[in-house]
Amino acid sequence: MSLMVQTTYRVREAQKASFLADFSVVAQATMAAPACDWIYVTEDLENGTVIAMSYWQSEAGFDDHLRWRIGTSRWTEMEQKYLESEPEFKLMPVMFRFRDR
């Protein structure tokens, strides 16, 4: 079953531009994962958060990504440097997918 993942980041306001620059590099590496189809990064202005929405072909593919992420010191360094708290994950199994092609 495919999966959408919403990851919410509470970034220190003064660090937001630097976080986005570093995050864009990490997002490119995430997109290289075989199971990741896309990532969109948005800003929730009301809550002052950065939100990444990603689409995964399978939950197992996302789990593989999480194992990579946990084992990568770059994520830990970014979290310590830029974030006010740990990222929040929301996993949403996809029920329907309508393609625009």
C-alpha positions in Angstrom: 0.0 0.0 0.0 1.3 3.5 -0.9 1.8 6.1 1.8 1.8 9.8 2.2 3.9 11.2 5.0 3.6 14.7 6.5 6.6 15.8 8.4 6.3 19.0 10.4 9.5 20.9 11.4 9.5 23.6 14.0 12.4 25.7 12.8 14.1 28.5 14.8 12.9 31.6 12.9 16.3 33.1 12.5 17.5 29.8 11.0 14.7 29.2 8.5 16.6 30.2 5.3 19.7 28.1 6.3 17.5 25.2 7.2 15.7 25.3 3.8 19.1 25.4 2.0 20.4 22.4 3.9 17.0 20.6 3.7 16.9 21.0 -0.1 20.1 18.9 -0.4 18.7 16.2 2.0 15.4 16.2 0.1 17.2 15.5 -3.1 18.9 12.5 -1.5 15.5 11.3 -0.2 14.1 11.6 -3.7 16.8 9.2 -4.8 15.2 6.5 -2.7 13.6 4.0 -5.0 10.2 4.1 -3.2 9.9 7.9 -3.0 7.9 9.4 -5.9 7.8 13.1 -4.8 8.3 15.6 -2.0 6.7 19.0 -1.6 7.9 21.5 1.0 5.4 24.0 2.3 5.2 26.6 5.0 2.3 26.8 7.5 2.3 30.5 8.3 -0.3 30.3 11.0 1.8 27.8 13.0 5.3 29.0 11.9 6.3 25.5 10.7 7.8 24.0 7.6 6.0 20.9 6.3 7.3 18.3 4.0 4.7 16.1 2.2 6.1 13.0 0.5 4.6 10.1 -1.4 6.0 6.6 -1.0 5.2 3.6 -3.1 5.1 1.4 0.0 5.4 1.6 3.8 8.4 -0.7 3.6 10.1 1.8 1.3 9.5 4.6 3.8 10.8 2.3 6.6 14.0 1.9 4.6 14.3 5.6 4.3 13.8 6.0 8.0 16.6 3.5 8.8 18.8 5.5 6.4 17.8 8.8 8.1 18.4 7.5 11.6 21.9 6.2 10.5 22.9 9.5 8.9 24.6 12.0 11.2 23.6 14.9 8.9 20.0 14.6 10.0 21.0 14.7 13.7 23.2 17.7 13.1 20.4 19.5 11.2 17.9 18.8 14.0 20.2 20.1 16.7 21.2 23.1 14.7 17.9 24.3 13.3 14.9 22.8 15.1 13.1 23.8 18.3 11.8 20.2 18.8 11.9 16.8 17.1 10.1 16.5 13.8 6.5 15.3 13.9 5.5 12.5 11.5 2.0 11.8 10.3 1.6 8.6 8.2 -1.4 8.5 5.9 -2.2 5.3 3.8 -3.3 6.2 0.4 -6.8 5.0 -0.5 -7.1 6.5 -4.0 -4.6 8.1 -6.3 -5.8 10.1 -9.3 -3.0 10.8 -11.8 -2.9 14.1 -13.6 -1.3 12.5 -16.7 
